[in-house]
């Protein structure tokens, strides 16, 4: 055997590099596991694993090396759990932005009358609303059009400055609660034009039924609400990109802020 391979220092250095790569892979896996589209069921598991391994290999040279690499298995497992939690948190912020869009679609369907019909979303294997599914497809497309997937990978590299390895998960709980409330408010804001106009329609139909009892309000309201709701939904889709782009642009900064950056 070559004297170089017999040198214990070479094996120690190789083991440290391998452990560092595994830790980077763990944080990258957490990000990709919940990232929209890339972490969905429609993306083959082998492709997701290969993408995580490739990206971890690419960013490994620029990741700050921790002061000490754990040599024992229990310490390494604990450190991997913290790295996975950080990656999951970063990916969840983007997923929550799309959940705000889905929340708006559910509100629209409830008011229009489409809540009686539920579709099976192959990405999440759960039932979803018609308007919510349409809005989610458009929002997922905007993620890749705006290059958010690239920005999130850069944010993950920057997260080693904010949350170095071995420092645990510096989660800002108050900031997380505030973010959830803001996203719910944004979802309601997206659905508000449809909700407001259909509420006015219900008010007009109710007043009309009071003065003209012979009107068949049940038969009249459904086609009117569906027709008007579809027209307003089309206008909402036109404005989805200007509404969603600011959220997508600040998503990398929000993830770092939640980690204390």
PyMOL commands that set and color helices and strands:
alter all, ss='L'
color gray80, all
select helices_A, chain A and resi 8-34+45-62+73-112+114-116+130-145+148-162+173-211+217-238+240-258
alter helices_A, ss='H'
color red, helices_A
select strands_A, chain A and resi 119-121+126-128
alter strands_A, ss='S'
color yellow, strands_A
deselect
rebuild
show_as cartoon
